[in-house]
Amino acid sequence: MRLLIDTKDITFRVEGLAKPRPDYRDKSGKTQATTSDEDGRRPIWTVRLGAIDNQRKTKETIFVEVAGIEPRLTFDGDAQVFELVYAPWVGKDGKIKRAFRATSVTDASAAPSGKSVQAA
């Protein structure tokens, strides 16, 4: 199950630049994870973002996965997140794991029109 998150009152700050997500099947950790064959085997990147809730005056750090071209972001700059979803899953230890995914994450100053400059 994937739940779309309403981000209209959320400001995102880049706390860590995009890093390749390791493929869990490769125990050496040297292979980057990709999407499925049906989705074009696009590389998956992980971006560390600070999600600031302007209504509640709270902040949370989240790691967002995005597939496609590596997001070009500015450290400690504002980011735009498109179609952010929460996709929880159960790990081998039986505990619920949090996963956030987005169709794209862009530098807010590079895309003032609100349109993504990334391949989704």
C-alpha atoms as an extended CHARMM CRD file, in Angstrom:
* protein
*
       120  EXT
         1         1  MET       CA              0.0000000000        0.0000000000        0.0000000000  PROA      1               0.0000000000
         2         2  ARG       CA              1.2350000000        3.4760000000       -0.8830000000  PROA      2               0.0000000000
         3         3  LEU       CA             -0.2390000000        6.5780000000        0.7080000000  PROA      3               0.0000000000
         4         4  LEU       CA              0.0780000000        9.9370000000       -1.0650000000  PROA      4               0.0000000000
         5         5  ILE       CA              1.2210000000       12.6720000000        1.3420000000  PROA      5               0.0000000000
         6         6  ASP       CA             -0.2330000000       16.1740000000        1.1410000000  PROA      6               0.0000000000
         7         7  THR       CA              2.8580000000       18.4100000000        1.1270000000  PROA      7               0.0000000000
         8         8  LYS       CA              1.2590000000       21.8160000000        0.5210000000  PROA      8               0.0000000000
         9         9  ASP       CA              2.1970000000       23.0660000000        4.0360000000  PROA      9               0.0000000000
        10        10  ILE       CA              5.5810000000       21.3200000000        4.1140000000  PROA      10              0.0000000000
        11        11  THR       CA              8.9150000000       22.9720000000        3.3200000000  PROA      11              0.0000000000
        12        12  PHE       CA             11.7370000000       20.6180000000        2.3640000000  PROA      12              0.0000000000
        13        13  ARG       CA             15.4100000000       21.3860000000        3.0660000000  PROA      13              0.0000000000
        14        14  VAL       CA             18.2450000000       19.3070000000        1.6290000000  PROA      14              0.0000000000
        15        15  GLU       CA             20.1680000000       17.7250000000        4.5380000000  PROA      15              0.0000000000
        16        16  GLY       CA             22.1730000000       15.3200000000        2.3980000000  PROA      16              0.0000000000
        17        17  LEU       CA             22.8420000000       15.1030000000       -1.3160000000  PROA      17              0.0000000000
        18        18  ALA       CA             21.5830000000       12.1900000000       -3.4160000000  PROA      18              0.0000000000
        19        19  LYS       CA             23.3930000000        8.8930000000       -2.9150000000  PROA      19              0.0000000000
        20        20  PRO       CA             22.9490000000        5.6630000000       -4.8640000000  PROA      20              0.0000000000
        21        21  ARG       CA             20.7200000000        3.2300000000       -2.9940000000  PROA      21              0.0000000000
        22        22  PRO       CA             22.5930000000       -0.0590000000       -2.6210000000  PROA      22              0.0000000000
        23        23  ASP       CA             20.9840000000       -3.1480000000       -4.1040000000  PROA      23              0.0000000000
        24        24  TYR       CA             20.0270000000       -5.3990000000       -1.1920000000  PROA      24              0.0000000000
        25        25  ARG       CA             20.7530000000       -8.4800000000       -3.3290000000  PROA      25              0.0000000000
        26        26  ASP       CA             24.4320000000       -7.5400000000       -3.6920000000  PROA      26              0.0000000000
        27        27  LYS       CA             26.0790000000       -8.2760000000       -0.3480000000  PROA      27              0.0000000000
        28        28  SER       CA             29.2070000000       -6.3150000000       -1.3490000000  PROA      28              0.0000000000
        29        29  GLY       CA             27.1660000000       -3.0930000000       -1.4110000000  PROA      29              0.0000000000
        30        30  LYS       CA             28.7760000000       -1.9750000000       -4.6680000000  PROA      30              0.0000000000
        31        31  THR       CA             25.7490000000       -2.3400000000       -6.9560000000  PROA      31              0.0000000000
        32        32  GLN       CA             23.1470000000        0.4190000000       -7.1900000000  PROA      32              0.0000000000
        33        33  ALA       CA             19.5140000000       -0.6070000000       -6.8840000000  PROA      33              0.0000000000
        34        34  THR       CA             17.3170000000       -0.1350000000       -9.9440000000  PROA      34              0.0000000000
        35        35  THR       CA             13.6210000000       -0.2200000000      -10.7100000000  PROA      35              0.0000000000
        36        36  SER       CA             12.0610000000       -3.3100000000      -12.2680000000  PROA      36              0.0000000000
        37        37  ASP       CA             12.4520000000       -4.3870000000      -15.8910000000  PROA      37              0.0000000000
        38        38  GLU       CA              8.9010000000       -3.1550000000      -16.5400000000  PROA      38              0.0000000000
        39        39  ASP       CA              9.9030000000        0.2930000000      -15.2310000000  PROA      39              0.0000000000
        40        40  GLY       CA             13.0300000000        0.5620000000      -17.3790000000  PROA      40              0.0000000000
        41        41  ARG       CA             15.6740000000       -0.4280000000      -14.7910000000  PROA      41              0.0000000000
        42        42  ARG       CA             16.1850000000        3.1890000000      -13.7150000000  PROA      42              0.0000000000
        43        43  PRO       CA             18.7540000000        3.8180000000      -10.9330000000  PROA      43              0.0000000000
        44        44  ILE       CA             17.3650000000        4.5700000000       -7.4640000000  PROA      44              0.0000000000
        45        45  TRP       CA             18.7530000000        7.4580000000       -5.3990000000  PROA      45              0.0000000000
        46        46  THR       CA             18.2310000000        8.2950000000       -1.7300000000  PROA      46              0.0000000000
        47        47  VAL       CA             17.9900000000       11.9190000000       -0.6180000000  PROA      47              0.0000000000
        48        48  ARG       CA             18.0330000000       13.0580000000        3.0210000000  PROA      48              0.0000000000
        49        49  LEU       CA             15.5080000000       15.8670000000        3.5400000000  PROA      49              0.0000000000
        50        50  GLY       CA             14.2920000000       17.9080000000        6.4560000000  PROA      50              0.0000000000
        51        51  ALA       CA             10.4970000000       18.1000000000        6.2690000000  PROA      51              0.0000000000
        52        52  ILE       CA              9.3290000000       21.2520000000        8.0390000000  PROA      52              0.0000000000
        53        53  ASP       CA              5.6230000000       21.3840000000        8.8890000000  PROA      53              0.0000000000
        54        54  ASN       CA              4.8460000000       25.0980000000        8.8860000000  PROA      54              0.0000000000
        55        55  GLN       CA              1.4070000000       24.6290000000       10.4830000000  PROA      55              0.0000000000
        56        56  ARG       CA              2.5380000000       22.5400000000       13.4480000000  PROA      56              0.0000000000
        57        57  LYS       CA              5.9950000000       24.1580000000       13.7250000000  PROA      57              0.0000000000
        58        58  THR       CA              7.7550000000       20.7690000000       13.6870000000  PROA      58              0.0000000000
        59        59  LYS       CA             10.5950000000       19.2180000000       11.6790000000  PROA      59              0.0000000000
        60        60  GLU       CA             11.3830000000       15.6260000000       10.8140000000  PROA      60              0.0000000000
        61        61  THR       CA             14.2640000000       14.1260000000        8.8560000000  PROA      61              0.0000000000
        62        62  ILE       CA             13.1880000000       11.6920000000        6.1500000000  PROA      62              0.0000000000
        63        63  PHE       CA             15.0260000000        9.7030000000        3.5100000000  PROA      63              0.0000000000
        64        64  VAL       CA             13.2720000000        9.8440000000        0.1380000000  PROA      64              0.0000000000
        65        65  GLU       CA             13.9030000000        7.4070000000       -2.7000000000  PROA      65              0.0000000000
        66        66  VAL       CA             13.6510000000        8.6850000000       -6.2520000000  PROA      66              0.0000000000
        67        67  ALA       CA             14.2470000000        6.7570000000       -9.4870000000  PROA      67              0.0000000000
        68        68  GLY       CA             15.8140000000        8.1270000000      -12.6410000000  PROA      68              0.0000000000
        69        69  ILE       CA             18.4250000000       10.7910000000      -13.2150000000  PROA      69              0.0000000000
        70        70  GLU       CA             20.4290000000       11.7590000000      -10.1120000000  PROA      70              0.0000000000
        71        71  PRO       CA             18.7260000000       14.7290000000       -8.4040000000  PROA      71              0.0000000000
        72        72  ARG       CA             20.8930000000       17.8510000000       -8.6400000000  PROA      72              0.0000000000
        73        73  LEU       CA             20.3590000000       19.6110000000       -5.3350000000  PROA      73              0.0000000000
        74        74  THR       CA             22.0520000000       22.2850000000       -3.2430000000  PROA      74              0.0000000000
        75        75  PHE       CA             23.0740000000       21.2350000000        0.2610000000  PROA      75              0.0000000000
        76        76  ASP       CA             20.9740000000       23.1120000000        2.8470000000  PROA      76              0.0000000000
        77        77  GLY       CA             18.8540000000       24.5580000000        0.0250000000  PROA      77              0.0000000000
        78        78  ASP       CA             15.1320000000       24.2620000000       -0.4680000000  PROA      78              0.0000000000
        79        79  ALA       CA             13.7990000000       21.3290000000       -2.4770000000  PROA      79              0.0000000000
        80        80  GLN       CA             10.5550000000       20.5500000000       -4.2560000000  PROA      80              0.0000000000
        81        81  VAL       CA              9.2220000000       17.0380000000       -3.8100000000  PROA      81              0.0000000000
        82        82  PHE       CA              6.7280000000       15.7070000000       -6.3330000000  PROA      82              0.0000000000
        83        83  GLU       CA              4.1820000000       12.9710000000       -5.5450000000  PROA      83              0.0000000000
        84        84  LEU       CA              5.6130000000       11.9870000000       -2.1600000000  PROA      84              0.0000000000
        85        85  VAL       CA              4.2290000000        8.6630000000       -0.9440000000  PROA      85              0.0000000000
        86        86  TYR       CA              4.6000000000        6.6600000000        2.2320000000  PROA      86              0.0000000000
        87        87  ALA       CA              5.1110000000        2.9690000000        1.4880000000  PROA      87              0.0000000000
        88        88  PRO       CA              5.6190000000        0.9820000000        4.7200000000  PROA      88              0.0000000000
        89        89  TRP       CA              6.8400000000       -2.6140000000        4.6290000000  PROA      89              0.0000000000
        90        90  VAL       CA              7.6340000000       -5.3740000000        7.1080000000  PROA      90              0.0000000000
        91        91  GLY       CA             11.2920000000       -6.3070000000        7.5650000000  PROA      91              0.0000000000
        92        92  LYS       CA             12.7270000000       -9.7480000000        8.2470000000  PROA      92              0.0000000000
        93        93  ASP       CA             12.6790000000       -8.8850000000       11.9470000000  PROA      93              0.0000000000
        94        94  GLY       CA              8.8830000000       -8.4790000000       11.7940000000  PROA      94              0.0000000000
        95        95  LYS       CA              9.0050000000       -4.7260000000       12.4270000000  PROA      95              0.0000000000
        96        96  ILE       CA              7.3720000000       -2.1090000000       10.2120000000  PROA      96              0.0000000000
        97        97  LYS       CA              9.8960000000       -0.1200000000        8.1820000000  PROA      97              0.0000000000
        98        98  ARG       CA              9.2520000000        3.3800000000        6.8450000000  PROA      98              0.0000000000
        99        99  ALA       CA              9.8340000000        4.1470000000        3.1900000000  PROA      99              0.0000000000
       100       100  PHE       CA              9.2350000000        7.4460000000        1.4240000000  PROA      100             0.0000000000
       101       101  ARG       CA              9.2700000000        7.6330000000       -2.3660000000  PROA      101             0.0000000000
       102       102  ALA       CA              8.7800000000       10.4850000000       -4.8110000000  PROA      102             0.0000000000
       103       103  THR       CA              8.5510000000       10.7800000000       -8.5780000000  PROA      103             0.0000000000
       104       104  SER       CA             11.2030000000       13.5230000000       -8.4120000000  PROA      104             0.0000000000
       105       105  VAL       CA             13.0740000000       15.8150000000       -6.0480000000  PROA      105             0.0000000000
       106       106  THR       CA             14.3660000000       19.0750000000       -7.5110000000  PROA      106             0.0000000000
       107       107  ASP       CA             16.2050000000       22.1760000000       -6.3730000000  PROA      107             0.0000000000
       108       108  ALA       CA             13.4370000000       24.6690000000       -5.5320000000  PROA      108             0.0000000000
       109       109  SER       CA             15.3850000000       27.5740000000       -7.0350000000  PROA      109             0.0000000000
       110       110  ALA       CA             15.9020000000       25.6820000000      -10.3140000000  PROA      110             0.0000000000
       111       111  ALA       CA             12.2180000000       24.9490000000      -10.9380000000  PROA      111             0.0000000000
       112       112  PRO       CA             10.1890000000       28.0240000000       -9.9450000000  PROA      112             0.0000000000
       113       113  SER       CA              7.3460000000       27.0450000000      -12.2830000000  PROA      113             0.0000000000
       114       114  GLY       CA              6.4840000000       24.0330000000      -10.1280000000  PROA      114             0.0000000000
       115       115  LYS       CA              7.2950000000       21.6840000000      -12.9740000000  PROA      115             0.0000000000
       116       116  SER       CA              9.8320000000       18.9470000000      -12.5430000000  PROA      116             0.0000000000
       117       117  VAL       CA             13.0910000000       19.2130000000      -14.4340000000  PROA      117             0.0000000000
       118       118  GLN       CA             13.8700000000       15.5630000000      -13.6530000000  PROA      118             0.0000000000
       119       119  ALA       CA             12.9350000000       12.5020000000      -15.6170000000  PROA      119             0.0000000000
       120       120  ALA       CA             10.3380000000       10.6950000000      -13.5460000000  PROA      120             0.0000000000
